[in-house]
Amino acid sequence: MLRRRQRNEMFKKVGFIIVVLLLLWLIVRTVPHLFRASAPDEAAEVVAEFYRYEQTGDFGSSWELFHPLMKERFPKSTYVQSKAHIFMQHFGVETFGLEIEKPEREFDVNIIDGMQVFSEAYKMNVTMKYKSTFGVIDMVQTCYVVQDGKEWVLLWYYPSSGEHQQQESSE
């Protein structure tokens, strides 16, 4: 009888220790996430930062926030020269107004036709409002933000030809 009681007490102590260790493990895994900004906020901040650079004509800094696929598509010197040439020289603008929609979380997204599918991305439509030589121009651009390693980076949306035509006809 004494042995059975000792054995039961030993099982209770071991069970208690296991429960405490399990709780400690859960706390250690959860606490860092409590102090981290949420992913939609981080994604929105990348887009805001990108377009703040664009507004001031700092195209080199905005280019740095691109995903590697975008950097392949636009070498830095080409991007900087093209943006300055088109928007500043042809449109005759020095800056623009900006509206950024709230991020929408999407899964298994094909952002650039023919390239990798991203398992998770945040989509935002950005409206740039130009007062140009040609009058007021509102340009809407669809952006996606994905995680590349630990960094959040931006991509522009390049749908397949058929998908783009479908969107235009539905609007």
Number of C-alpha atoms within 10 A of each C-alpha: 6 7 8 9 10 11 12 12 12 12 12 12 12 12 12 12 12 12 12 12 12 12 12 12 11 11 11 11 11 11 10 9 10 9 8 9 9 10 17 16 12 17 26 22 14 21 25 16 14 21 22 19 15 20 18 11 18 16 22 15 16 22 21 15 20 21 20 14 14 18 15 10 10 15 11 18 11 11 17 18 12 15 15 19 13 12 17 15 13 12 17 15 16 16 18 19 13 17 13 18 12 15 21 14 15 13 11 11 15 17 21 17 13 10 10 12 14 15 12 15 27 23 27 21 19 20 18 19 16 21 17 17 12 10 9 10 15 15 11 14 14 16 20 27 29 22 17 11 7 7 14 20 21 28 22 19 16 16 15 13 9 8 11 11 11 10 10 8 7 6 5
